[in-house]
Amino acid sequence: MSKDIRIRKGLDIKLVGEAEKVTVNATRSNVYAIRPDDFHGIIPKVIAKQGTEVKAGEPLFHSKSNENMLFPSPVSGEIVEIVRGAKRKILAFKILADKEQQYADFGAKDVNAMNGDAIKAHLLASGCWPFIKQRPYDVIANPDNTPKAIFVSGYTTAPLEADSDYVLTGKENELQTAITALSKLTEGNVHVSVGKNGNSPLAGLNNISVHKVSGPHPAGNVSVQIAKIDPINKGEVVWVINPQDLLIIGELLLTGKFNAERTIALAGSSVKTPKYYRTKIGAEVASVVYDSGVIDEGNIRVISGNVLTGENVKPDGHLGYYNSSITVIPEGDDYEFFGWNKPVFNKISPSRALTFSWLFPNKKYDLNTNTNGEHRAFVVTGNYESVFPLDIYPLQLLKACAVNDLDAMEQLGMYEVAPEDFALTEFICVSKQPHQQMIREGLDLMLKEIG
């Protein structure tokens, strides 16, 4: 049974530089990189050593705790470097791509004739399993568990994020194949959320429960949708997957090839011509960013992902494994004289004290990376609750994480959240506390101590 979801609490951050709905092929990268840190909680064990030739889809490493969980190369080529950091921690696998791509053949499959165990084994062997994450803990799903439901959020609300409706258009065959496969991995439903007023390719698929979502960000966050549709209780597990990752799984099942292609939005006020690019996971950021040109090249911040949850990368960095956008905005390295004590017209704020963004709800802002303040102790303002739609006390949960109080974390709803759910509270925090980092560390502690 479908259930429409309307969110009232939240904050839409409207920024200058939205990507025009035009898709072009990105300049082909010479080197692609896969970072084990993108797979939180995974300790890598090397399979393909430096100098090894690999095909697209062949494994680079596996998880130390589960050798069946493989992590594949997005392209064919030679592994030219395994970058290591302190204590020989593996930071990245770098692959020099072949001009003519070769793909490992996993064989085309008829998903209608496969059972859940066969599909699970195939996804593990082909390296597609890391696309499936679980709640609680927001880590790669444990294949030994059976989820009570699977969730796909096709409603995009994060600032300047790629529009799922646009990106998925024309890919209904791959989407349906992936959804049919996923539906055999759970005894519950596959819940798909789409925009209330949009025309999503996801809405017409079979074997799903469709939910129409409306409201400000974070309405598109899958945690909000889980809480409204089928909340997580202690001992329960749900799986989540991004819409574009469905395309890779669907194509794998239809053709037998692991095609790591991804359509990303290049956006931000520092981009001269923001638009969509067709590239691959792990591609060099420069192959996309400088093709469109940037404003004031010496004073920009390049973010793999959106401005709230993405990661700061150097222009010679690489696209993150789960990211579907690259955002480029001005670096905030300037200071405003009496910035704390004068009317503010060019910034977004949920407060009405000396700020006027509430008078112009549709205005787009050109913001930089300035935090406009410094780290200090928590100040109780009540602002967090105004942008936090989950039925949870955000300030109390953050404090429980800060002091590693496991009992309080359990009682306050830690099983239901992921770090991205606290991106908005971090954005409006007058104390400049690192909310997402605190939640991530709290989830890691719970996973270690409670499991």
C-alpha positions in Angstrom: 0.0 0.0 0.0 1.5 3.3 -1.0 1.7 6.2 1.4 2.2 9.8 0.5 4.7 11.7 2.6 4.6 15.4 3.3 7.4 17.0 5.3 7.0 20.3 6.9 10.2 20.7 8.9 13.4 21.3 6.9 15.2 23.9 4.9 15.7 24.2 1.2 19.1 25.8 0.4 18.7 27.3 -3.0 22.1 28.0 -4.5 23.2 29.7 -7.7 24.7 27.3 -10.3 22.1 24.6 -10.9 23.1 22.2 -13.7 21.3 22.7 -17.0 19.5 19.6 -18.1 21.9 18.9 -20.9 24.1 15.8 -20.9 27.5 15.5 -22.6 30.3 13.0 -22.4 33.1 13.9 -20.0 36.7 14.0 -21.2 38.1 10.5 -20.7 40.2 10.2 -17.6 43.7 8.7 -17.8 43.7 7.5 -14.2 40.7 6.2 -12.1 40.9 5.8 -8.4 38.9 3.7 -5.9 39.2 4.7 -2.3 38.5 2.1 0.4 37.5 4.9 2.7 34.3 5.3 0.6 33.2 2.0 2.0 32.8 2.9 5.6 33.9 0.1 8.1 35.6 -2.0 5.4 39.2 -3.1 6.0 40.6 -4.0 2.5 42.6 -7.0 1.6 44.5 -6.6 -1.7 43.6 -9.0 -4.6 45.1 -7.1 -7.5 48.6 -5.9 -6.8 50.5 -3.0 -8.4 51.3 -3.7 -12.0 48.4 -6.1 -12.4 46.2 -5.8 -15.6 42.5 -5.9 -14.7 39.3 -5.8 -16.7 36.3 -3.6 -15.7 34.5 -5.6 -13.1 37.4 -7.6 -11.8 38.1 -7.3 -8.1 40.7 -4.9 -6.7 40.2 -6.0 -3.1 37.9 -7.8 -0.7 36.6 -7.1 2.8 38.8 -8.6 5.5 35.8 -9.7 7.4 34.0 -11.3 4.4 36.2 -12.4 1.5 33.1 -12.9 -0.6 32.4 -9.2 -0.6 34.4 -7.9 -3.6 35.2 -4.4 -4.8 35.7 -4.1 -8.5 37.7 -1.9 -10.9 35.5 0.6 -12.7 37.6 0.3 -15.9 40.1 -2.0 -17.5 43.8 -1.1 -17.3 46.9 -1.4 -15.2 47.0 -0.8 -11.5 49.8 1.8 -11.5 49.8 2.6 -7.8 48.4 1.5 -4.5 48.5 4.6 -2.4 49.2 4.0 1.3 49.1 6.3 4.3 50.1 6.0 8.0 50.6 2.5 9.2 50.4 1.3 5.6 46.7 2.0 5.4 45.5 1.7 1.9 44.2 5.1 0.7 43.5 4.4 -3.0 43.9 2.0 -5.9 44.8 3.9 -9.1 44.2 2.4 -12.5 45.7 3.6 -15.7 42.7 3.1 -18.1 43.0 1.3 -21.5 41.9 3.3 -24.5 39.7 0.3 -25.5 37.7 -0.9 -22.5 37.5 -4.6 -21.8 34.8 -6.0 -19.5 34.8 -9.2 -17.3 31.9 -11.3 -18.5 29.6 -12.4 -15.7 27.0 -13.7 -18.0 23.5 -12.4 -18.8 20.9 -13.6 -16.3 17.1 -14.1 -16.4 16.1 -12.6 -13.1 12.6 -14.1 -13.2 14.2 -17.6 -13.1 16.6 -16.9 -10.3 15.9 -17.2 -6.5 17.1 -14.8 -3.8 20.2 -16.9 -3.0 21.3 -17.0 -6.6 20.8 -13.3 -7.0 22.8 -12.5 -3.8 25.6 -14.8 -4.9 25.7 -13.1 -8.3 25.8 -9.6 -6.9 28.6 -10.6 -4.5 30.7 -12.2 -7.3 30.3 -9.3 -9.7 31.2 -6.6 -7.2 27.7 -5.0 -7.2 27.0 -5.8 -3.5 28.7 -2.6 -2.1 25.9 -0.6 -3.7 23.5 -2.0 -1.1 23.7 -0.3 2.3 21.8 -1.1 5.5 20.1 0.7 8.3 20.9 0.8 11.1 24.6 2.0 11.0 24.7 3.2 7.4 27.2 0.6 6.3 27.4 -1.9 3.4 24.7 -4.5 4.0 25.5 -7.8 5.6 24.6 -10.5 3.0 23.9 -12.9 5.9 20.9 -10.8 7.0 17.4 -10.6 5.4 16.0 -7.1 5.4 12.4 -6.4 6.3 12.2 -4.0 3.4 14.3 -2.3 0.7 14.1 1.5 0.1 15.0 3.6 -3.0 14.7 7.3 -2.8 14.2 8.9 -6.2 13.3 12.3 -4.8 16.2 14.7 -4.8 16.1 17.6 -2.4 19.8 18.2 -1.5 21.2 21.5 -2.9 22.4 21.3 -6.5 22.2 17.5 -6.4 21.6 15.6 -9.7 17.9 15.3 -10.6 17.1 11.6 -10.5 14.0 12.0 -12.7 16.2 13.5 -15.5 19.1 11.1 -15.0 17.0 7.9 -15.1 14.9 8.8 -18.1 15.0 6.1 -20.8 16.5 3.5 -18.4 13.3 1.8 -17.4 14.4 -1.6 -18.6 17.6 -1.6 -16.4 15.6 -0.2 -13.5 12.9 -2.9 -13.7 15.5 -5.7 -13.9 17.3 -4.4 -10.8 14.0 -3.9 -8.9 12.8 -7.4 -9.8 16.1 -8.8 -8.5 16.0 -6.8 -5.3 12.4 -7.8 -4.6 13.6 -11.4 -4.2 16.1 -10.5 -1.5 13.4 -9.4 1.0 10.1 -10.9 2.3 8.8 -7.3 2.6 8.3 -4.6 0.0 10.6 -2.6 -2.2 9.6 1.0 -1.3 10.3 3.6 -4.0 9.8 7.3 -3.3 9.3 9.8 -6.0 8.4 13.5 -6.1 4.8 14.4 -5.8 4.7 16.6 -8.8 7.5 14.9 -10.8 7.4 12.4 -13.7 9.8 9.8 -12.4 10.7 6.7 -14.5 10.7 4.8 -11.2 6.9 5.4 -10.7 5.8 3.0 -13.4 7.8 0.0 -12.4 6.4 -3.3 -11.2 7.1 -5.1 -7.9 7.3 -1.8 -5.9 5.3 0.3 -3.5 5.4 3.9 -4.7 5.3 6.8 -2.3 4.9 10.4 -3.4 7.1 12.8 -1.3 6.9 16.5 -0.9 8.4 19.1 1.3 11.8 20.8 1.9 15.1 19.1 2.3 15.7 16.6 3.9 12.5 15.1 2.5 14.6 13.2 -0.1 16.8 11.5 2.6 15.9 7.9 2.8 16.0 7.9 6.6 13.0 10.3 6.6 11.1 8.1 4.3 11.9 4.9 6.3 10.6 6.7 9.5 7.3 7.6 7.7 6.7 4.3 5.9 8.2 1.4 8.0 10.3 2.6 11.0 13.2 0.6 12.2 13.0 -1.1 15.6 15.8 -2.7 17.5 16.9 -5.9 15.9 15.4 -5.0 12.5 17.3 -4.3 9.3 16.4 -2.4 6.1 18.5 -2.0 3.0 18.8 1.1 0.9 20.2 1.7 -2.6 20.7 4.8 -4.7 18.7 5.1 -8.0 21.8 5.3 -10.3 23.2 2.2 -8.7 20.1 0.4 -9.8 21.2 1.1 -13.4 24.6 -0.6 -12.9 22.9 -3.7 -11.3 20.3 -3.8 -14.0 22.8 -3.6 -16.8 25.0 -6.3 -15.2 22.0 -8.7 -15.1 21.0 -7.9 -18.7 24.4 -8.0 -20.3 26.8 -9.6 -17.9 29.0 -6.5 -17.9 29.9 -4.3 -14.9 29.5 -0.8 -16.4 30.5 1.8 -13.8 29.0 4.6 -15.9 27.5 7.5 -13.9 25.7 10.7 -15.0 26.7 13.4 -12.7 25.7 17.0 -12.2 28.5 19.6 -12.3 27.1 22.5 -10.5 27.9 25.5 -8.3 28.4 29.3 -8.6 32.0 28.9 -9.6 31.2 26.9 -12.7 30.8 28.8 -15.9 28.5 26.4 -17.7 27.0 23.9 -15.2 25.5 20.8 -16.8 25.4 17.0 -16.7 28.3 14.8 -17.6 28.5 11.1 -18.5 31.6 9.7 -16.8 32.6 6.7 -14.7 33.0 6.0 -11.0 36.5 7.1 -9.8 37.1 9.5 -12.7 39.4 12.5 -12.3 37.5 15.5 -11.1 39.5 17.7 -13.4 38.2 15.9 -16.5 34.8 17.3 -15.7 35.4 20.6 -13.8 37.8 22.2 -16.3 35.8 21.2 -19.3 33.0 23.6 -18.3 35.5 26.3 -17.0 35.6 27.8 -13.6 35.5 31.3 -12.2 38.5 32.5 -10.3 40.4 29.2 -10.5 42.7 30.0 -7.6 39.9 30.5 -5.1 37.5 27.6 -5.4 36.6 24.5 -3.5 35.8 21.4 -5.4 33.4 19.0 -3.6 32.7 15.4 -4.7 29.0 15.3 -3.8 26.7 18.1 -2.6 27.6 21.0 -0.4 26.1 19.5 2.7 27.5 15.9 2.7 30.2 15.9 0.0 33.9 15.6 0.5 36.5 18.3 -0.3 38.7 17.1 -3.1 41.6 18.6 -4.9 41.1 19.5 -8.5 43.3 16.4 -9.3 41.1 14.3 -7.0 38.6 11.6 -8.0 34.8 11.2 -8.0 33.6 9.3 -5.0 32.1 5.9 -5.3 28.6 6.9 -4.3 28.5 10.5 -5.5 26.3 11.7 -8.4 27.4 15.4 -8.4 30.4 17.6 -8.3 30.0 21.0 -6.8 32.3 24.0 -7.2 31.9 27.0 -5.0 34.1 29.9 -3.8 36.5 29.2 -1.0 35.5 31.2 2.1 38.8 32.7 3.2 37.6 36.3 3.9 36.3 37.9 7.1 33.4 40.4 7.4 33.9 43.4 9.6 31.1 43.4 12.3 29.5 40.5 10.4 27.8 39.3 13.6 26.2 42.7 14.3 24.6 44.0 11.1 21.6 43.0 8.9 22.2 40.1 6.6 20.6 40.0 3.2 22.9 37.6 1.3 22.8 34.5 3.5 20.3 31.8 4.4 19.2 31.4 8.0 16.3 29.8 9.8 16.4 32.7 12.3 14.7 36.0 11.8 17.1 37.9 14.0 18.9 40.4 11.7 18.4 38.0 8.7 15.9 38.4 5.9 16.1 35.2 3.8 12.7 34.3 5.1 11.3 37.2 3.1 12.5 35.8 -0.2 11.8 32.0 -0.1 12.6 31.6 -3.8 15.8 33.6 -3.9 19.0 31.8 -5.0 22.2 32.5 -3.1 25.9 32.6 -4.0 27.4 31.2 -0.8 31.1 30.4 -0.1 32.6 28.0 2.4 32.8 30.4 5.3 31.4 29.0 8.5 30.8 32.5 9.8 31.9 31.5 13.3 34.1 29.3 15.3 33.8 26.0 17.2 32.3 26.4 20.7 30.2 24.6 23.3 26.6 23.6 22.4 24.2 26.6 22.6 20.6 25.6 23.2 18.6 27.6 20.7 15.9 25.2 19.6 16.8 25.7 15.9 17.8 22.1 15.3 14.2 20.9 15.7 12.9 23.4 13.1 14.9 21.6 10.3 14.8 18.1 11.6 11.7 16.1 10.6 12.4 12.9 12.4 10.6 12.2 15.6 13.9 12.4 17.5 15.5 15.0 19.8 18.6 15.9 17.8 20.4 18.0 20.4 20.1 15.3 23.1 21.2 12.6 20.6 24.3 14.6 19.6 25.2 15.0 23.3 24.8 11.3 23.9 27.2 10.6 21.0 29.7 13.2 22.4 29.9 11.3 25.7 29.6 7.8 24.2 26.4 7.0 26.2 25.2 3.9 24.4 22.0 3.5 26.5 20.9 7.0 25.7 21.8 6.7 22.0 19.6 3.6 21.8 16.7 5.2 23.6 17.0 8.4 21.5 16.6 6.7 18.1 20.2 6.2 16.9 19.1 3.1 14.9 17.1 5.3 12.6 19.6 7.9 11.5 22.6 8.3 9.3 25.2 11.2 9.3 23.5 12.9 6.3 20.4 13.4 8.4 22.3 15.9 10.5 23.7 17.9 7.7 21.1 20.6 8.1 21.5 20.9 11.8 25.2 21.2 11.3 24.6 23.9 8.7 22.5 26.1 11.0 24.5 25.3 14.2 25.6 28.5 16.0 28.1 26.4 17.9 29.8 25.1 14.7 29.8 21.5 16.0 30.7 18.7 13.5 27.3 17.0 13.7 27.8 14.5 10.9 31.2 13.4 12.3 29.7 12.9 15.8 26.9 10.8 14.5 29.3 8.7 12.4 31.5 8.0 15.4 28.4 7.2 17.5 27.2 4.7 14.9 30.7 3.1 14.7 30.7 2.7 18.5 27.2 1.1 18.5 28.2 -1.3 15.7 31.3 -2.3 17.6 29.7 -2.7 21.0 26.2 -3.9 20.1 26.5 -5.1 16.5 
